[in-house]
Amino acid sequence: MINRGMNGEVGVRVLTLSDCDYCMWLKSELDAKGISYVDIDANKNSEFADSVEEKFKTGFYPIVFIDLGNEIITIVSETDLDTSKTLRTYDTITELVEIIKTYIK
């Protein structure tokens, strides 16, 4: 089983753009499924967003981070990097939600 964060829960953080339909769709789906998350507005945190885009070679949103306590899983829609245990990709918002659900069982 996966390790949990300090409070025993998996931390889900979603990096979004305020005018991004896919970002709004993801947040709506997470809310509907009762999945807790922290929304990080890329427009208000542009330095952080720029560093994430550079590190993960992506410019597509939303970007999800899942803190398992001992490692952070990053999930992006597209990247120039090879995927790995800690870097995953998704094709649709529905698929992204299903990926998130696998970590928060």
DRENTORTOR-582076 format. One record per atom (N, C-alpha, C, O): x negated, y, z. Coordinates in steps of 0.1 Angstrom, whole numbers, padded with zeros to 4 digits, always signed. Layout:
BEGIN
XYZ;...
//
This chain:
BEGIN
-0008-0012+0000;+0000+0000+0000;-0009+0012+0000;-0021+0012+0003;-0003+0024-0003;-0011+0036-0004;-0013+0042+0009;-0004+0041+0018;-0023+0050+0011;-0025+0058+0023;-0017+0070+0022;-0014+0075+0011;-0012+0074+0034;-0004+0086+0035;-0012+0098+0040;-0022+0096+0045;-0006+0110+0038;-0013+0122+0043;-0012+0122+0058;-0007+0113+0064;-0018+0133+0064;-0019+0133+0078;-0005+0132+0085;-0005+0126+0096;+0005+0137+0080;+0018+0136+0086;+0026+0123+0082;+0038+0121+0085;+0019+0114+0074;+0025+0102+0070;+0033+0103+0057;+0038+0092+0052;+0034+0114+0051;+0041+0116+0039;+0031+0119+0027;+0021+0124+0029;+0036+0115+0015;+0028+0118+0003;+0032+0133+0000;+0043+0136+0000;+0022+0141-0003;+0024+0155-0006;+0025+0156-0021;+0016+0153-0028;+0036+0162-0026;+0038+0164-0040;+0038+0179-0042;+0045+0187-0036;+0029+0183-0051;+0028+0197-0055;+0030+0198-0070;+0025+0191-0078;+0038+0208-0074;+0041+0210-0088;+0037+0224-0092;+0041+0234-0087;+0028+0225-0102;+0023+0237-0107;+0032+0241-0119;+0032+0233-0129;+0039+0252-0118;+0049+0255-0128;+0047+0269-0133;+0040+0278-0127;+0054+0272-0145;+0055+0285-0150;+0070+0290-0148;+0079+0281-0150;+0072+0302-0145;+0086+0306-0142;+0095+0306-0154;+0107+0304-0153;+0089+0307-0166;+0098+0307-0178;+0097+0294-0186;+0100+0293-0198;+0093+0283-0179;+0091+0270-0185;+0103+0261-0183;+0106+0258-0172;+0110+0258-0194;+0122+0249-0193;+0119+0236-0187;+0126+0230-0179;+0108+0230-0191;+0104+0217-0186;+0101+0217-0171;+0104+0208-0164;+0095+0228-0166;+0092+0230-0152;+0105+0231-0144;+0107+0224-0134;+0115+0238-0149;+0128+0239-0143;+0135+0226-0143;+0142+0222-0133;+0134+0219-0154;+0140+0205-0155;+0134+0196-0144;+0141+0189-0137;+0121+0196-0143;+0114+0187-0133;+0119+0191-0119;+0123+0182-0111;+0119+0203-0116;+0123+0207-0102;+0138+0203-0100;+0141+0199-0089;+0146+0205-0110;+0160+0201-0108;+0161+0186-0106;+0169+0182-0097;+0154+0178-0113;+0154+0163-0111;+0149+0159-0098;+0154+0151-0091;+0138+0166-0093;+0132+0162-0080;+0142+0166-0069;+0144+0158-0060;+0149+0178-0070;+0159+0182-0061;+0170+0172-0060;+0175+0168-0050;+0175+0168-0072;+0186+0159-0073;+0183+0145-0067;+0192+0138-0062;+0171+0141-0068;+0167+0128-0062;+0162+0129-0048;+0158+0119-0042;+0162+0141-0042;+0158+0143-0028;+0143+0142-0026;+0139+0138-0015;+0135+0144-0036;+0121+0143-0035;+0115+0157-0031;+0117+0167-0038;+0109+0157-0020;+0103+0170-0015;+0090+0173-0023;+0082+0164-0026;+0088+0186-0025;+0077+0191-0032;+0074+0205-0029;+0083+0212-0024;+0062+0209-0032;+0058+0223-0030;+0056+0229-0044;+0049+0223-0052;+0063+0240-0047;+0062+0246-0061;+0051+0257-0060;+0052+0266-0052;+0042+0256-0069;+0031+0266-0070;+0034+0273-0083;+0032+0267-0094;+0037+0286-0083;+0040+0294-0095;+0026+0298-0101;+0019+0305-0095;+0024+0293-0113;+0011+0296-0120;+0010+0311-0123;-0001+0316-0124;+0021+0318-0125;+0021+0332-0128;+0016+0340-0116;+0009+0350-0118;+0019+0335-0104;+0015+0342-0092;+0001+0337-0087;-0005+0343-0078;-0003+0326-0092;-0016+0320-0088;-0024+0317-0100;-0029+0306-0103;-0027+0328-0108;-0033+0326-0121;-0047+0321-0120;-0051+0313-0129;-0055+0325-0110;-0069+0320-0109;-0068+0304-0107;-0076+0297-0113;-0060+0300-0098;-0058+0286-0096;-0054+0279-0108;-0059+0268-0112;-0043+0284-0115;-0038+0278-0127;-0049+0277-0138;-0050+0267-0145;-0056+0288-0139;-0067+0288-0150;-0077+0277-0146;-0082+0270-0155;-0081+0275-0134;-0091+0265-0130;-0086+0251-0132;-0093+0242-0136;-0073+0249-0130;-0066+0236-0132;-0066+0233-0147;-0070+0222-0151;-0062+0243-0155;-0062+0241-0170;-0076+0237-0175;-0078+0228-0183;-0086+0244-0170;-0100+0242-0174;-0105+0228-0170;-0110+0220-0177;-0102+0225-0157;-0107+0212-0151;-0101+0200-0158;-0108+0190-0161;-0088+0201-0161;-0081+0189-0167;-0078+0191-0182;-0071+0183-0188;-0084+0201-0188;-0083+0203-0202;-0069+0202-0208;-0066+0194-0217;-0061+0210-0202;-0047+0211-0206;-0041+0225-0205;-0047+0233-0197;-0031+0228-0212;-0025+0241-0211;-0010+0239-0211;-0002+0248-0213;-0006+0226-0208;+0009+0223-0208;+0014+0221-0193;+0007+0216-0185;+0026+0225-0191;+0032+0225-0178;+0045+0217-0179;+0051+0216-0190;+0049+0212-0167;+0044+0212-0154;+0032+0203-0152;+0030+0193-0159;+0024+0206-0142;+0013+0198-0138;+0016+0194-0123;+0020+0202-0115;+0015+0181-0120;+0018+0176-0107;+0006+0170-0100;-0003+0164-0106;+0005+0173-0087;-0006+0168-0079;+0001+0160-0068;+0011+0164-0061;-0004+0147-0066;+0002+0139-0055;-0010+0136-0045;-0019+0129-0049;-0008+0141-0033;-0019+0140-0023;-0016+0127-0015;-0006+0127-0007;-0024+0117-0017;-0022+0104-0010;-0030+0104+0003;-0029+0093+0010;-0036+0114+0007;-0044+0115+0019;-0059+0112+0016;-0068+0120+0021;-0062+0101+0009;-0076+0098+0006;-0080+0101-0008;-0091+0101-0012;-0070+0105-0016;-0072+0109-0030;-0060+0117-0035;-0049+0116-0030;-0063+0125-0046;-0052+0133-0052;-0051+0128-0066;-0060+0127-0074;-0038+0125-0070;-0035+0120-0083;-0030+0133-0091;-0021+0140-0086;-0035+0135-0102;-0031+0146-0111;-0024+0140-0123;-0028+0131-0129;-0012+0146-0126;-0004+0141-0137;-0001+0153-0146;+0005+0163-0142;-0005+0151-0159;-0004+0162-0169;+0003+0156-0181;+0003+0143-0183;+0008+0164-0190;+0015+0159-0202;+0005+0156-0213;+0006+0146-0220;-0006+0165-0214;-0016+0163-0224;-0029+0167-0218;-0030+0176-0210;-0040+0160-0222;-0054+0163-0218;-0063+0158-0228;-0061+0148-0235;-0075+0164-0229;-0086+0159-0237;-0094+0149-0230;-0103+0143-0235;-0092+0147-0217;-0099+0138-0209;-0094+0124-0209;-0082+0122-0213;-0102+0114-0206;-0097+0101-0205;-0089+0099-0192;-0093+0105-0182;-0078+0092-0193;-0070+0090-0181;-0077+0080-0172;-0086+0073-0176;-0073+0080-0159;-0080+0072-0149;-0070+0069-0138;-0058+0073-0139;-0075+0063-0127;-0066+0061-0115;-0061+0074-0110;-0050+0074-0104;-0069+0084-0111;-0065+0097-0105;-0060+0108-0115;-0057+0119-0111;-0060+0104-0128;-0056+0113-0138;-0046+0106-0147;-0050+0097-0155;-0033+0109-0147;-0023+0102-0155;-0016+0112-0164;-0017+0124-0162;-0010+0107-0174;-0002+0115-0183;+0012+0110-0184;+0015+0099-0180;+0021+0119-0189;+0035+0116-0191;+0039+0121-0204;+0033+0131-0210;+0050+0115-0210;+0055+0120-0222;+0068+0127-0221;+0071+0137-0228;+0076+0124-0211;+0089+0131-0208;+0090+0134-0193;+0083+0128-0185;+0099+0143-0190;+0102+0147-0176;+0108+0134-0169;+0104+0132-0157;+0116+0127-0176;+0122+0115-0169;+0110+0105-0165;+0111+0099-0155;+0101+0103-0174;+0089+0095-0171;+0081+0100-0160;+0077+0093-0151;+0079+0114-0160;+0072+0120-0149;+0078+0117-0135;+0071+0114-0126;+0091+0119-0135;+0098+0116-0122;+0096+0102-0118;+0094+0099-0106;+0097+0093-0127;+0095+0079-0124;+0081+0076-0119;+0079+0068-0109;+0071+0083-0125;+0057+0081-0120;+0056+0086-0106;+0051+0080-0097;+0062+0098-0103;+0062+0104-0090;+0068+0094-0080;+0063+0092-0069;+0079+0089-0083;+0086+0079-0074;+0078+0067-0070;+0079+0062-0059;+0069+0063-0079;+0061+0051-0076;+0051+0054-0065;+0047+0045-0058;+0048+0067-0062;+0038+0071-0052;+0045+0074-0039;+0039+0074-0028;+0058+0076-0039;+0065+0080-0026;+0074+0070-0021;+0083+0073-0012;+0073+0058-0025;+0082+0047-0020;+0081+0046-0005;+0088+0038+0001;
//
